[in-house]
Amino acid sequence: MDLTHRDAFCSLTGCFLLVLPSPGRVRLSPQRRSSVLSPQSVISLSSRMCPLSARLLLLACLAAPLCGVEKVRNRGYRKEPDPDKCTGNDAEKPNCTRHAGEGRSAAPNSMYGSCMQGPSGTPGRDGNPGANGIPGTPGIPGRDGLKGEKGECVSEIFEEPWKPNYKQCAWNSLNYGIDLGKVVDCTFTKLRSDSALRVLFSGSLRLKCKNACCQRWYFTFNGAECTGPLPVESIVYLDQGSPELNSTINIHRTSSVEGLCEGIKAGLVDVAVWVGTCADYPRGDASTGWNSVSRIIIEELPK
């Protein structure tokens, strides 16, 4: 290889000489191993070596730049931190992990491979109620119930509306002075057996006597007093008159005998007013309907 070709070759490849064990030469220090030799130095070294040495030098020139470039590249790259490794203030991050050789403080956590869990935070407030959900599908119909007991057949009874049924019998100036017996009577047609009869006698009544006496006016229905529930009656009691004047009291007053009687069958009913004595008292001088109108009113009422 002539000098021109060797100069060009060394200039293009940028040869870096390593320390060559050549006698009589000074060993290069590690700081000067990457120094670039000038073309004149390369030509001088090549002329002094044998062909074998020249070949080795050529091989070293080819390999030296590659080694220098690889070292520079490794120095230029900055090692990225392990995202899963806890360093410095990152130890408080919830997703960091410590390795077994990171000091005594990480010894308890290295057993589980995760950081210590911090204290729990305060519970948050309840959220707003959610919207109503979609209505569900109808359920399966239930089974039929047990069969009920047989009921009784009840026929409906349609009754006619109630119609008033009443009667009045009246007498003018009756002036009936008997002390015992029937005074007046009035017939009435009763329509229903489950109804009641309301009876009223209104007229003038009088009783007089020298000693104490009592008279009783009462109703009968078909000749018998009422038993549903009790008789319909009124009484007049009079004490003795004044013995000094040998006189008696003679007062006529309009009075009434009134009441309800139940249990009377439907049909024609003879309603009468009678006069009689009171129990344990003597009779006196009785008078009915003096100088006035007397009347009997009969009315049928539903229960």
C-alpha positions in Angstrom: 0.0 0.0 0.0 1.5 3.4 -1.0 1.4 6.5 1.1 -1.4 8.1 -0.8 -3.8 5.2 -0.3 -2.9 4.8 3.4 -3.4 8.5 4.0 -6.8 8.4 2.4 -7.8 5.2 4.2 -6.8 6.5 7.7 -8.5 9.9 7.0 -11.8 8.3 6.0 -12.0 5.7 8.8 -10.7 8.0 11.5 -8.4 5.4 13.0 -7.8 5.3 16.7 -4.7 3.5 17.8 -4.8 1.3 20.9 -1.6 0.6 22.9 0.7 -1.4 20.6 3.4 -3.6 22.2 6.1 -2.1 20.0 9.6 -2.0 21.4 11.0 1.5 22.0 7.6 3.2 22.0 5.9 4.9 24.9 2.6 3.3 26.1 -0.5 5.6 25.8 -2.4 6.5 28.9 -6.1 5.5 29.1 -7.1 9.1 28.6 -5.2 9.3 25.3 -6.4 5.9 23.9 -9.2 7.6 21.9 -7.0 10.4 20.5 -6.9 10.6 16.7 -3.5 10.2 15.1 -2.5 12.3 12.2 -2.0 10.7 8.7 1.7 11.3 9.0 1.9 9.2 12.2 0.0 6.4 10.6 2.3 6.4 7.5 5.4 6.4 9.7 4.1 3.5 11.7 3.1 1.5 8.7 6.5 1.9 6.9 8.3 0.5 10.0 6.1 -2.6 10.3 6.1 -5.8 8.4 3.2 -6.8 6.2 1.6 -8.8 9.0 1.9 -5.9 11.3 0.3 -3.7 8.7 -2.7 -6.0 8.5 -3.1 -6.1 12.2 -3.0 -2.3 12.2 -5.6 -2.1 9.5 -7.9 -4.4 11.6 -7.4 -2.3 14.7 -8.2 0.9 12.8 -11.5 -0.8 11.7 -12.5 -2.0 15.1 -11.4 1.0 17.2 -14.0 3.5 16.0 -16.8 1.0 16.6 -15.7 0.5 20.2 -15.4 4.3 20.8 -18.8 4.9 19.3 -20.4 2.2 21.5 -18.9 3.7 24.6 -20.1 7.2 23.7 -23.6 5.8 23.0 -23.7 4.0 26.4 -22.6 7.2 28.2 -25.1 9.3 26.3 -28.1 7.2 27.3 -29.5 8.1 30.7 -31.0 5.2 32.5 -34.7 5.5 33.0 -36.0 4.9 36.5 -38.0 1.7 37.1 -41.6 2.8 37.2 -42.3 0.0 39.7 -39.3 0.9 41.9 -39.8 3.2 44.8 -37.2 6.0 45.0 -37.1 9.1 47.2 -40.5 10.8 47.5 -42.1 8.2 45.2 -42.3 5.8 48.1 -45.7 7.3 49.0 -47.3 6.5 45.6 -49.9 3.8 45.8 -48.6 1.9 42.8 -44.9 1.7 43.7 -43.1 -1.4 44.8 -39.8 -1.8 46.7 -37.2 -4.4 45.9 -35.5 -6.6 48.5 -32.1 -4.7 48.5 -33.3 -1.2 49.1 -32.4 -0.8 52.8 -33.7 -1.9 56.1 -36.8 0.3 56.0 -38.1 -1.7 53.0 -37.5 -5.1 54.6 -41.1 -5.5 56.0 -42.6 -4.6 52.6 -40.3 -6.7 50.6 -42.1 -9.7 52.0 -45.3 -8.8 50.2 -43.9 -6.7 47.3 -46.0 -3.6 47.9 -46.0 -0.3 49.9 -47.5 0.1 53.3 -51.2 1.2 53.1 -52.0 4.6 54.5 -54.9 5.5 56.8 -58.4 5.4 55.4 -59.9 8.7 54.2 -63.1 10.2 55.5 -66.2 8.6 54.0 -67.8 10.6 51.2 -71.3 12.1 51.3 -74.3 10.1 50.0 -75.1 10.7 46.4 -78.4 11.9 45.1 -81.1 9.3 44.7 -81.1 7.6 41.3 -84.0 7.8 38.9 -86.7 5.2 39.0 -85.9 2.0 37.1 -87.8 0.5 34.3 -91.0 -1.3 35.6 -90.5 -5.0 35.7 -92.5 -7.5 33.7 -95.7 -8.8 35.2 -95.3 -11.9 37.4 -96.8 -15.3 36.7 -100.5 -15.6 37.7 -101.0 -17.4 41.0 -102.8 -20.7 41.4 -106.5 -21.0 41.8 -107.7 -20.8 45.4 -109.7 -23.5 47.2 -113.3 -24.0 46.3 -115.6 -22.3 48.6 -118.6 -23.8 50.4 -121.9 -24.0 48.8 -124.0 -21.0 49.6 -127.7 -20.8 50.5 -130.2 -19.7 47.9 -131.9 -16.6 49.0 -134.8 -15.3 47.1 -135.1 -11.6 46.9 -138.3 -10.0 48.2 -139.4 -6.9 46.4 -141.6 -5.0 48.7 -143.8 -2.1 47.7 -143.0 1.3 49.1 -144.7 2.1 52.4 -148.0 3.9 52.0 -149.5 5.9 54.8 -152.5 4.3 56.5 -154.4 6.2 59.1 -158.0 7.0 60.2 -159.8 9.5 62.4 -163.1 9.3 64.2 -164.5 12.4 65.9 -167.6 13.4 68.0 -168.9 16.8 68.9 -170.3 17.4 72.5 -170.2 13.7 73.4 -171.2 14.5 77.0 -170.9 10.8 78.1 -171.3 10.5 81.8 -170.8 6.8 82.5 -168.3 5.7 85.2 -167.6 2.2 84.0 -167.6 0.8 80.4 -167.0 1.6 76.7 -167.1 5.3 75.8 -166.5 5.3 72.1 -165.0 3.0 69.4 -163.6 3.3 65.8 -162.9 0.4 63.4 -159.6 0.3 61.4 -158.2 -1.9 58.6 -154.7 -2.9 59.4 -152.7 -3.8 56.2 -149.7 -5.7 57.7 -149.1 -8.0 60.6 -145.5 -6.7 61.2 -146.6 -3.1 61.7 -147.6 -1.2 64.8 -150.7 0.9 65.6 -150.4 4.4 67.0 -153.6 5.5 68.8 -154.7 8.8 70.2 -157.8 10.0 72.1 -158.3 13.7 72.7 -161.3 15.1 74.6 -162.6 16.6 77.9 -162.3 14.5 81.1 -163.7 15.1 84.5 -163.8 13.4 87.9 -165.6 14.5 91.2 -166.2 12.9 94.6 -166.6 13.9 98.3 -163.8 11.5 99.3 -160.6 10.6 97.5 -161.3 8.7 94.2 -159.5 7.7 90.9 -160.7 6.9 87.4 -158.8 5.4 84.5 -159.3 5.9 80.6 -157.7 3.2 78.4 -157.7 1.7 74.9 -158.8 -1.8 73.8 -158.0 -3.6 70.5 -160.6 -6.1 69.5 -161.9 -6.1 73.1 -158.5 -6.6 74.8 -156.0 -4.2 76.2 -152.6 -3.9 74.5 -149.9 -6.4 75.6 -147.2 -5.3 73.1 -145.6 -4.1 75.2 -148.0 -2.5 77.8 -151.6 -1.0 78.1 -152.3 2.4 76.6 -153.9 4.4 79.5 -154.3 7.7 81.5 -155.7 8.3 85.0 -157.3 11.2 86.9 -157.0 11.2 90.7 -159.0 13.5 93.0 -158.5 14.1 96.8 -161.5 14.7 99.1 -163.3 18.1 98.9 -163.6 20.8 101.6 -165.7 19.4 104.5 -166.4 22.9 105.9 -168.2 24.1 102.9 -169.6 20.6 102.0 -168.6 21.1 98.4 -166.7 19.1 95.7 -164.4 20.1 92.9 -165.9 19.9 89.4 -163.3 20.7 86.7 -163.5 19.5 83.0 -160.1 19.5 81.3 -159.1 18.5 77.7 -156.8 15.6 78.1 -155.2 12.9 75.8 -154.6 9.2 75.9 -151.8 8.1 73.5 -149.5 5.2 72.7 -148.2 2.5 70.4 -149.4 -1.1 70.3 -147.5 -4.0 68.5 -148.4 -7.6 67.8 -151.8 -6.9 66.2 -152.6 -9.0 63.2 -153.6 -7.6 59.9 -157.3 -7.1 59.1 -160.2 -5.3 60.7 -159.4 -4.0 64.2 -162.0 -2.6 66.6 -160.3 0.3 68.6 -162.3 1.5 71.6 -161.9 3.9 74.6 -163.0 2.7 78.0 -163.4 4.2 81.4 -162.8 2.2 84.7 -161.5 2.3 88.2 -158.0 2.5 89.4 -156.6 -0.3 91.6 -157.1 0.1 95.4 -159.1 3.3 95.0 -162.9 3.9 94.9 -164.6 5.2 91.8 -165.9 8.7 91.5 -168.3 10.6 89.2 -166.7 10.5 85.7 -167.6 12.5 82.6 -166.1 12.3 79.0 -166.4 14.8 76.1 -168.4 17.6 77.9 -169.2 20.5 75.7 -166.3 19.9 73.2 -165.1 17.8 70.3 -163.6 14.3 71.1 -161.6 12.3 68.6 -159.7 9.0 68.0 -156.8 9.0 65.6 -155.4 5.6 64.4 -152.2 5.3 62.3 -150.4 2.2 61.0 -146.6 2.5 61.3 -143.8 0.3 60.0 -141.3 -1.2 62.4 
